[in-house]
């Protein structure tokens, strides 16, 4: 179930003010989820690798930040191709999912 699916079912029945409130709530929820996801993607793997190898935790954080930058670049490529060429992530030839 997509995160906006519950709102899109009743979007035509909502009054204008409640619709704007739902949009704002959805926007802030997406921002919060993006922050939580990015922090988990950086700190949890670093903590896991820190328990396995004898390397300073700060260096592992830097490595995870580099990996996260690659993930963000993939998202940027996917969004721009989706907007310009209207090609979905599944059929995008530049998606890292196809390479994997």
Order of alpha helices (4+ residues) and beta strands (2+ residues): alpha-alpha-alpha-alpha
